[in-house]
Amino acid sequence: MGDYIEIGGHSTWVERFGSSAGDEAVVLLHGGISNCDDLRPTAAMFEDRYRLIAFDRRGHGRTADIDRPFSYVDMTDETIGVLEHVVGGSAALVGWSDGGIVALLVALRRPDLVRRMVLIGTDFHYEGVRPFGQDPAMDATFEAMKGAYGERSPDGAEHFQAMLAKATELMETEPTLTTQDIVKVSTPTLVIVGDDDVIELAHTVALYEALPAGRLAVIPAASHMVPVEQPELVGRLIADFLSAPDPPQTMMPSRRTTA
């Protein structure tokens, strides 16, 4: 069920689904040049257990654009607005790509609103992103994104290039977090990445190692589109994480040893 809700003075497309009996909320944060529908197949693996909320950020999906550049500050403000006015408090955040960056920023600014966090294909500094390859599959992916945008956007299909230019500028200049920033995030966090992600694997490992309560999953035969390519596997990993004890109990702890 979706409708428009005023978030920060802007009409924002918000969807609520999942278990109506679930006390715990999970907020899905889509990637850049994307929309909230893209995480629905992944969420299907745990929607029977949680109250789920998804929304299209400004300039994405069914939410109209505004006449200024994209910024993670604005995206963080939007997400905090959804948590406060739609969720009504704290939630687990599941963020993919830009959505993961936004989740990190919310956890840094408002840790009281973030119960757990899943970061999928997420960089904490723009220098951690590899140059996009010149492959026909990449062209097909962008064409699919363009088509999905045209089907949903109140700004019309012709606005796609303007939105893409703003998204590209953002990706090339932000975020600029450091591992000294990441170490402040005490929220239990699962980091998921494809083994052929555009995020450098070493960068993802640095993110995981800096997180005080981090867990890491590298998905084989997967790209930056891993939640679309392998939604059931990613969904099962998320479902297990959301209900698992923290810290995890293992038989030969090394990084997590308390000795």
Secondary structure, DSSP 4 states (H G I P E B T S, - for coil): -EEEEEETTEEEEEEEEE-TT-SSEEEEE--TT--GGGGHHHHTTTTTTSEEEEEPPTTSTTSPP-SS---HHHHHHHHHHHIIIII-S-EEEEEETHHHHHHHHHHHH-GGGEEEEEEES--SBGGGBPPPP--HHHHHHHHHHHHHHHHH-TT-GGGHHHHHHHHHHHHHH--B--HHHHTT--S-EEEEEEEE-SB-HHHHHHHHHH-TTEEEEEEEEEETTHHHHSHHHHHHHHHHHHHS-SS---SS-STT---
